[in-house]
Amino acid sequence: MKGPETVDSSNSFADLLEDDKERFRDQYEEEYNDISHDSALELVRSEFTNEIKPAFKVFKAVKDAFHPDNEDGYRTEYEVRFTDPLCEVSQNPADILLAETNRREANLCFVVCEPSGENSDLWPTRINKVVDVVGGHEAELLEQIGHSDKEVNHVQYLTVTLKEDALL
């Protein structure tokens, strides 16, 4: 069994008083012993198959569409700049930042990749989270894409899903 000290990435365990550490260790061991490794592995497999893999499929489609080697995406003048934009500022649902720049300005497009239409009622909420995070951080974004000498002209936000998952 791994002890709580080895899995505590935030180092919270070290901040506890000794009495609290002992109570935590006891409770941790009791809970740990109740975990079925096969059930945990199946849960991870299921989550990967049902959530992560479909989201990656959407992500890859957007990335490939706006890669400089893709003639159709290249004609838009937008290209993928980086993934998980503004993650160091705040956790947000934006998966990709596309950007188009000219001599003076930059146009930014934040993409949220949705793996299915099941939760489409939550899509506006996720886009609004991105809008909230972007506001006031335009200079950081321009610096990240190597264009700190430009101004942001236009910002757009997209939710993208696969055609077969779109609510028609």
JOCOR-V927679 format. One record per residue. N is the residue number from 1. PSI is psi in whole degrees, 0 to 359 (none if undefined). NEAR is the number of other ideal C-beta (glycine too) atoms within 12 Angstrom. Layout:
N PSI NEAR
N PSI NEAR
This chain:
1 136 16
2 137 11
3 162 14
4 333 26
5 328 18
6 345 12
7 7 14
8 86 18
9 336 10
10 359 9
11 28 12
12 327 14
13 320 22
14 336 15
15 350 13
16 153 19
17 158 11
18 318 12
19 319 10
20 325 17
21 317 20
22 314 15
23 319 16
24 316 24
25 315 21
26 312 15
27 321 16
28 313 25
29 319 17
30 313 13
31 319 13
32 319 20
33 338 12
34 351 13
35 129 16
36 120 11
37 323 13
38 318 10
39 319 12
40 317 14
41 318 13
42 322 14
43 316 16
44 316 15
45 316 15
46 316 14
47 318 16
48 312 16
49 319 16
50 336 16
51 306 21
52 313 17
53 313 18
54 322 24
55 322 29
56 324 21
57 316 24
58 313 32
59 312 28
60 321 22
61 317 28
62 314 34
63 313 28
64 324 20
65 327 28
66 21 32
67 142 21
68 337 19
69 348 13
70 114 18
71 318 11
72 315 14
73 323 22
74 324 17
75 335 13
76 342 19
77 0 18
78 145 32
79 156 29
80 126 32
81 313 32
82 169 24
83 161 23
84 54 25
85 143 36
86 25 34
87 332 21
88 345 15
89 312 22
90 148 20
91 129 15
92 162 28
93 2 34
94 130 41
95 325 36
96 145 39
97 120 42
98 145 37
99 149 35
100 129 28
101 151 26
102 197 15
103 329 10
104 335 13
105 163 20
106 137 33
107 130 29
108 144 39
109 114 38
110 130 44
111 129 38
112 119 38
113 119 34
114 127 34
115 341 32
116 169 25
117 2 21
118 317 16
119 36 20
120 338 20
121 340 12
122 350 17
123 314 27
124 324 17
125 317 18
126 318 29
127 318 28
128 328 20
129 317 24
130 315 38
131 315 25
132 320 21
133 321 30
134 320 30
135 121 21
136 358 15
137 20 27
138 320 30
139 319 20
140 319 23
141 315 37
142 322 28
143 319 19
144 327 24
145 6 29
146 27 14
147 49 26
148 348 16
149 358 15
150 171 23
151 151 20
152 123 30
153 312 20
154 140 19
155 131 30
156 160 23
157 129 31
158 144 29
159 128 36
160 136 35
161 170 30
162 149 23
163 316 13
164 343 14
165 352 23
166 144 17
167 109 16
168 none 8
